[in-house]
Amino acid sequence: MTAMLDWLPPDLVQYPIRTAREATDTAPRARQPGVEVDVTCVAKRFGETEVLRDIDLAIRPGEFVAIVGHSGCGKSTLLRLIAGLEQASGGTVAVDGHRLDGARDRTSDTRILFQDARLLPWRRVLDNVAIGGTGRAWRAKAEAALARVGLADKAEVWPTTLSGGQRQRVALARALVSEPRLLLLDEPLGALDALTRLEMQSLIDEVWRAQGFTAVLVTHDVGEAVHLADRVVVLDHGRIAQTWVIDRARPRPRGDGELGRIEQRILDRLMQRQSA
């Protein structure tokens, strides 16, 4: 399987990424649902351009954090640093105490969900979900993940027959099949229509509450961030400008007045920057 996929662009398939500290003993132990993420005094430069600077962000195990900000503020770059796909120019990024060095490791517990579902068109839906593993047990897990996102009846169809929302559900199932402890979401709903986007938000919230993994979401949609996250981080010019704690019970109803007020305050902060 690995040899068959080695020629693909590196981000096309959601392989595991180095994010978890290696076990120091061989005794079996219970799986922990979420990881701790520590970003300390991080900077990131591309040539002479400084994209991120002085970033300090601590994420608790099982926490859902959303990152918002204007285009070009460094949101996706920060996500890629947490994924281990980029290496910081300064400072440290650590997951469960393991310092990331930007190198890909295919044996860990991190998955990324992108805006583009990135399904392989020559493989049926279930085969797309099952990529990265072999055997009957793995295929059974892929079937369960597909059922979890409401697409058990689409297992044997081709990806090209699916709607955009259905393709993103398949991508989510592919990310969930290995029971990740850290799920990184890079504008995964940005290309969907409004109603499908709301449905996917509810699905992501439901799966996160059920499985307890740590989640980091990058989005331009402040309402989406407020609806899903425990904490919303506002990036501005490569720095953390503000952090909002969303202390509301789940599942969160649409039209909640307090959530609406928080959303408006975040939007006001973003618009102040735009008009300055």
SULMO-V748896 format. One record per residue. SS is DSSP state (hx for helix, st for strand, lp for the rest). OMEGA is omega in radians with two decimals (NA if undefined). D_CENTER is the distance of its C-alpha to the mean C-alpha in whole Angstrom. Layout:
SS_OMEGA_D_CENTER + SS_OMEGA_D_CENTER
This chain:
lp_-3.13_24 + hx_-3.13_23 + hx_-3.10_26 + hx_-3.02_26 + hx_-3.04_22 + lp_-3.09_23 + lp_-3.09_24 + lp_3.02_21 + lp_-2.93_19 + lp_-3.10_17 + lp_-3.03_14 + lp_-3.11_15 + lp_-3.06_14 + lp_3.07_11 + lp_2.99_13 + lp_-3.12_13 + lp_-3.11_12 + lp_3.11_15 + lp_-3.03_13 + lp_3.08_16 + lp_-3.13_19 + lp_3.14_22 + lp_-3.14_24 + lp_3.07_27 + lp_-3.08_29 + lp_-3.13_30 + lp_3.10_30 + lp_3.13_28 + lp_-3.11_26 + lp_3.12_24 + lp_3.08_20 + lp_-2.98_18 + lp_-3.06_15 + lp_3.12_13 + lp_3.04_13 + lp_3.13_14 + st_3.12_13 + st_3.07_16 + st_-2.99_16 + st_3.04_20 + st_-3.02_22 + st_2.99_20 + st_3.07_21 + st_3.12_20 + st_2.96_23 + st_-3.01_23 + lp_3.13_27 + lp_-3.08_28 + st_3.10_26 + st_-3.08_24 + st_3.12_20 + st_3.06_19 + st_3.06_22 + st_3.14_22 + st_3.04_19 + st_-3.09_19 + st_3.08_16 + st_-3.11_16 + st_-3.11_13 + lp_3.06_15 + lp_3.12_14 + lp_-3.14_13 + lp_3.06_12 + st_-3.11_10 + st_3.07_10 + st_3.13_9 + st_-3.13_11 + st_3.14_13 + lp_3.14_16 + lp_3.06_19 + lp_3.12_18 + lp_-3.10_19 + lp_3.09_18 + lp_-3.08_15 + hx_-3.09_12 + hx_3.09_10 + hx_3.10_13 + hx_3.12_12 + hx_-3.14_8 + hx_3.05_10 + hx_3.12_12 + hx_3.12_10 + hx_-3.04_9 + lp_3.13_13 + lp_3.04_13 + lp_3.08_15 + lp_-3.13_18 + lp_3.05_19 + lp_3.09_22 + st_-3.11_23 + st_-3.07_22 + st_2.98_20 + st_-3.12_16 + st_3.08_16 + st_-3.04_14 + lp_3.10_17 + lp_3.14_20 + st_-3.13_19 + st_-3.14_19 + lp_3.12_17 + lp_3.11_19 + lp_-3.12_17 + lp_-3.14_18 + lp_3.09_16 + lp_-2.99_17 + lp_-3.10_17 + lp_-3.04_18 + lp_-2.95_15 + lp_3.13_12 + st_3.01_9 + st_3.10_7 + st_3.03_5 + st_-3.07_5 + lp_3.08_8 + lp_3.06_10 + lp_-3.08_13 + lp_3.06_13 + lp_3.07_15 + lp_3.10_17 + lp_-3.00_20 + lp_-3.13_23 + lp_3.08_25 + lp_3.09_24 + st_-3.01_24 + hx_-3.11_21 + hx_3.11_21 + hx_3.06_22 + hx_3.14_18 + hx_-3.04_17 + lp_3.14_19 + lp_3.11_18 + lp_3.13_18 + lp_3.13_21 + lp_3.06_24 + lp_-3.09_27 + hx_-3.11_27 + hx_3.14_25 + hx_3.14_22 + hx_3.08_23 + hx_3.09_24 + hx_3.11_20 + hx_3.10_19 + hx_3.13_21 + hx_3.12_20 + hx_3.12_17 + hx_3.07_18 + hx_-3.12_20 + hx_-3.14_18 + lp_3.02_16 + lp_-3.09_20 + lp_3.14_21 + hx_-3.11_23 + hx_-3.13_26 + hx_-3.01_24 + lp_-3.02_24 + lp_3.11_26 + lp_3.12_26 + st_-3.12_25 + hx_-3.10_22 + hx_3.13_24 + hx_-3.07_25 + lp_2.99_22 + lp_3.12_21 + hx_3.12_18 + hx_3.11_17 + hx_3.11_18 + hx_3.10_16 + hx_3.05_13 + hx_3.09_14 + hx_3.12_15 + hx_3.10_11 + hx_3.09_10 + hx_3.12_13 + hx_3.11_13 + hx_-3.04_9 + hx_-2.99_11 + lp_-3.13_14 + lp_3.10_14 + lp_-3.09_13 + lp_3.03_10 + lp_3.08_11 + st_3.10_7 + st_3.13_4 + st_-3.04_2 + st_-3.07_2 + st_-3.12_6 + lp_-3.01_9 + lp_-3.07_8 + lp_-3.00_11 + lp_-3.08_13 + lp_-3.06_16 + lp_3.05_17 + lp_-2.96_20 + hx_-3.10_20 + hx_3.11_21 + hx_3.13_18 + hx_3.11_16 + hx_3.11_17 + hx_-3.14_17 + hx_3.06_13 + hx_3.14_13 + hx_3.13_15 + hx_3.13_14 + hx_3.12_10 + hx_-3.13_12 + hx_-3.13_15 + hx_3.13_13 + hx_3.13_11 + hx_-3.11_15 + hx_-3.00_16 + hx_3.01_14 + lp_3.10_13 + lp_3.01_10 + st_-3.11_9 + st_3.04_6 + st_-3.06_5 + st_2.95_5 + st_-3.11_8 + lp_2.98_10 + lp_-3.05_14 + lp_-3.09_15 + hx_3.10_16 + hx_3.09_17 + hx_3.14_14 + hx_-3.11_12 + hx_-3.11_16 + hx_-3.00_15 + hx_-2.86_12 + lp_2.91_12 + lp_-3.08_14 + st_3.09_15 + st_-3.14_14 + st_3.13_15 + st_3.06_17 + st_3.12_17 + st_-3.13_20 + lp_3.06_22 + lp_3.12_20 + st_3.00_20 + st_-3.07_19 + st_-3.06_21 + st_3.07_21 + st_3.14_19 + st_3.04_19 + st_-3.12_19 + lp_-3.05_19 + lp_-3.13_21 + lp_-3.11_21 + lp_3.09_22 + lp_-0.10_19 + lp_-3.05_19 + lp_-3.11_20 + lp_3.02_23 + lp_3.11_22 + lp_3.10_25 + lp_-3.04_25 + hx_-3.11_27 + hx_3.08_26 + hx_3.10_22 + hx_3.13_24 + hx_3.10_26 + hx_3.11_23 + hx_-3.11_21 + hx_3.12_24 + hx_3.10_25 + hx_3.10_21 + hx_3.11_22 + hx_3.12_26 + hx_3.14_24 + hx_-3.13_23 + hx_3.06_26 + hx_3.14_28 + hx_-3.09_26 + hx_-3.09_27 + hx_-3.10_30 + lp_NA_31
